[in-house]
């Protein structure tokens, strides 16, 4: 799964990084920065969290396009940065921030204005930096991007490799090393120290995720489908298709690194439209539902329970749903903890084990809540097939109960991983010690904590311009 150390993704190359001026190429478009960028705008949440992880909050003059809730241990720094827009800002707002560098997770952030289904999409026009024509702007699409023009206007750009305009610059398959490479290139551009410490912590989470599934399932596959969007993302008037994670992008990486078997891993691309019957036929053990302000996980679950094609699926009968924030499915420093939590939450709903959480935003649902939510649906949830319980009504606040819950957590880990209670308790204690130690010296650490994976979909305001 890992490329050799120091090998950069096709879309991101540092040509000369010893000092400034520094030459780099991002998705086939070259640029030179003469000094560390000081006025940065991030155009997607993954890009925002990348720069916050690198400790660059004081250089960020604006952020845009928050898909859900910012990762809590970056919230304090994030709250000091101006939010230019809940989706993409218009060009006057963006250029009014006077950025000297723009970082984006998706190429839609750099598009020139164009007409799409009768609506004007894109950001840039001749009023600012257009026209956006020529090499590095024309990609043989119905749209063009404006990175060369921004460079000519002394605004550097960086686009993550899994969203390059030309797919030949994208990695054949996104894996954990893709995330590390993005971190290294951005660290070089901004001359940030400590990048390898961040990567070391991320790598540990990825390793723990895969080992957790392997131990608990004793080598048997845990089959999953990544349900990204329903009812709006596929150009299909019949409603027979849904938008799922395919075999090459960040969703595929998270499933693979979590030790889960993606039932659509044979499909090309980052995401793909598939027929509902293909999901039913594959009979996934767990359904991963993406949660975003513009398409919540709970909405997707209600949609499933109101379609008779899905009624007899074991995953629905057992309420085996995991929710993942859309922001955690974009390349970001949250990918490692998200993979770990994805493994833990999938085991929780499949086997009924208790789990510790890395607080990435990945969660399961309270099945009693789902039962109430679906009672008037076409196939209401019956609790008889549900093997887990997130019912926090049974919790008490006294110290003795807190100690009991720690024992229960260790027991759950012990049962889930096939080890005894003393060993599980020892591992749990060691994990807490490791988290406390690392939280003192790493900007990435400090997101740990224990508890049953419990959560409801989060909110936020954002638009829904497509991923590309």
QUIMOMO-V19837 format. One record per residue. N is the residue number from 1. RES is the residue in one letter. PHI is phi as a letter, one per 30 degrees, with the letter a starting at -180 (999 if undefined). Layout:
N,RES,PHI / N,RES,PHI
This chain:
1,X,999 / 2,X,c / 3,X,d / 4,X,e / 5,X,e / 6,X,i / 7,X,d / 8,X,c / 9,X,d / 10,X,e / 11,X,d / 12,X,b / 13,X,b / 14,X,d / 15,X,d / 16,X,a / 17,X,b / 18,X,d / 19,X,a / 20,X,d / 21,X,d / 22,X,c / 23,X,c / 24,X,b / 25,X,b / 26,X,b / 27,X,h / 28,X,i / 29,X,c / 30,X,d / 31,X,a / 32,X,b / 33,X,c / 34,X,c / 35,X,a / 36,X,d / 37,X,e / 38,X,c / 39,X,b / 40,X,c / 41,X,c / 42,X,c / 43,X,c / 44,X,b / 45,X,d / 46,X,d / 47,X,d / 48,X,d / 49,X,d / 50,X,e / 51,X,d / 52,X,d / 53,X,d / 54,X,d / 55,X,i / 56,X,c / 57,X,e / 58,X,d / 59,X,c / 60,X,c / 61,X,c / 62,X,l / 63,X,b / 64,X,a / 65,X,i / 66,X,d / 67,X,d / 68,X,a / 69,X,c / 70,X,d / 71,X,e / 72,X,e / 73,X,d / 74,X,c / 75,X,d / 76,X,d / 77,X,d / 78,X,d / 79,X,d / 80,X,c / 81,X,c / 82,X,d / 83,X,c / 84,X,d / 85,X,a / 86,X,d / 87,X,c / 88,X,d / 89,X,d / 90,X,d / 91,X,d / 92,X,d / 93,X,d / 94,X,d / 95,X,d / 96,X,d / 97,X,d / 98,X,h / 99,X,d / 100,X,c / 101,X,a / 102,X,b / 103,X,c / 104,X,b / 105,X,d / 106,X,b / 107,X,d / 108,X,e / 109,X,d / 110,X,c / 111,X,d / 112,X,d / 113,X,d / 114,X,a / 115,X,c / 116,X,b / 117,X,h / 118,X,i / 119,X,c / 120,X,d / 121,X,c / 122,X,i / 123,X,b / 124,X,c / 125,X,b / 126,X,d / 127,X,d / 128,X,c / 129,X,b / 130,X,d / 131,X,d / 132,X,c / 133,X,b / 134,X,j / 135,X,d / 136,X,i / 137,X,b / 138,X,d / 139,X,b / 140,X,i / 141,X,c / 142,X,d / 143,X,b / 144,X,b / 145,X,c / 146,X,c / 147,X,d / 148,X,d / 149,X,d / 150,X,d / 151,X,d / 152,X,d / 153,X,c / 154,X,i / 155,X,c / 156,X,d / 157,X,b / 158,X,b / 159,X,c / 160,X,d / 161,X,d / 162,X,d / 163,X,b / 164,X,e / 165,X,e / 166,X,c / 167,X,d / 168,X,d / 169,X,d / 170,X,d / 171,X,d / 172,X,e / 173,X,b / 174,X,d / 175,X,b / 176,X,d / 177,X,d / 178,X,e / 179,X,d / 180,X,d / 181,X,d / 182,X,d / 183,X,d / 184,X,d / 185,X,d / 186,X,d / 187,X,d / 188,X,d / 189,X,d / 190,X,c / 191,X,h / 192,X,c / 193,X,d / 194,X,i / 195,X,d / 196,X,d / 197,X,d / 198,X,d / 199,X,d / 200,X,e / 201,X,d / 202,X,d / 203,X,d / 204,X,d / 205,X,d / 206,X,d / 207,X,d / 208,X,d / 209,X,d / 210,X,d / 211,X,d / 212,X,d / 213,X,d / 214,X,e / 215,X,d / 216,X,d / 217,X,c / 218,X,h / 219,X,j / 220,X,d / 221,X,d / 222,X,c / 223,X,d / 224,X,b / 225,X,b / 226,X,c / 227,X,c / 228,X,c / 229,X,a / 230,X,b / 231,X,i / 232,X,b / 233,X,c / 234,X,c / 235,X,d / 236,X,b / 237,X,d / 238,X,d / 239,X,i / 240,X,c / 241,X,c / 242,X,b / 243,X,c / 244,X,b / 245,X,d / 246,X,c / 247,X,c / 248,X,b / 249,X,c / 250,X,d / 251,X,e / 252,X,d / 253,X,d / 254,X,d / 255,X,d / 256,X,d / 257,X,d / 258,X,d / 259,X,i / 260,X,c / 261,X,c / 262,X,d / 263,X,d / 264,X,c / 265,X,d / 266,X,d / 267,X,c / 268,X,d / 269,X,j / 270,X,d / 271,X,b / 272,X,a / 273,X,d / 274,X,b / 275,X,d / 276,X,e / 277,X,d / 278,X,d / 279,X,d / 280,X,d / 281,X,d / 282,X,d / 283,X,h / 284,X,d / 285,X,d / 286,X,b / 287,X,c / 288,X,c / 289,X,c / 290,X,d / 291,X,c / 292,X,b / 293,X,d / 294,X,c / 295,X,a / 296,X,d / 297,X,d / 298,X,d / 299,X,d / 300,X,d / 301,X,d / 302,X,d / 303,X,d / 304,X,d / 305,X,d / 306,X,c / 307,X,b / 308,X,d / 309,X,d / 310,X,c / 311,X,e / 312,X,c / 313,X,d / 314,X,e / 315,X,d / 316,X,d / 317,X,d / 318,X,c / 319,X,h / 320,X,d / 321,X,c / 322,X,b / 323,X,c / 324,X,b / 325,X,d / 326,X,e / 327,X,d / 328,X,d / 329,X,c / 330,X,c / 331,X,e / 332,X,a / 333,X,d / 334,X,d / 335,X,d / 336,X,d / 337,X,e / 338,X,d / 339,X,d / 340,X,d / 341,X,d / 342,X,d / 343,X,d / 344,X,d / 345,X,d / 346,X,d / 347,X,d / 348,X,d / 349,X,d / 350,X,d / 351,X,c / 352,X,i / 353,X,d / 354,X,d / 355,X,b / 356,X,c / 357,X,c / 358,X,c / 359,X,h / 360,X,d / 361,X,j / 362,X,d / 363,X,a / 364,X,c / 365,X,c / 366,X,d / 367,X,d / 368,X,d / 369,X,d / 370,X,d / 371,X,d / 372,X,d / 373,X,d / 374,X,c / 375,X,d / 376,X,c / 377,X,d / 378,X,d / 379,X,b / 380,X,d / 381,X,d / 382,X,c / 383,X,d / 384,X,d / 385,X,c / 386,X,d / 387,X,c / 388,X,b / 389,X,b / 390,X,c / 391,X,d / 392,X,d / 393,X,d / 394,X,d / 395,X,d / 396,X,c / 397,X,c / 398,X,d / 399,X,d / 400,X,d / 401,X,d / 402,X,d / 403,X,d / 404,X,d / 405,X,d / 406,X,d / 407,X,d / 408,X,d / 409,X,d / 410,X,d / 411,X,d / 412,X,d / 413,X,d / 414,X,d / 415,X,d / 416,X,d / 417,X,c / 418,X,i / 419,X,b / 420,X,d / 421,X,d / 422,X,e / 423,X,d / 424,X,d / 425,X,d / 426,X,d / 427,X,d / 428,X,d / 429,X,d / 430,X,d / 431,X,d / 432,X,d / 433,X,d / 434,X,d / 435,X,d / 436,X,d / 437,X,d / 438,X,d / 439,X,d / 440,X,d / 441,X,b / 442,X,b / 443,X,d / 444,X,d / 445,X,d / 446,X,j / 447,X,c / 448,X,d / 449,X,l / 450,X,c / 451,X,k / 452,X,d / 453,X,d / 454,X,b / 455,X,a / 456,X,c / 457,X,e / 458,X,c / 459,X,c / 460,X,l / 461,X,c / 462,X,a / 463,X,d / 464,X,b / 465,X,d / 466,X,d / 467,X,d / 468,X,a
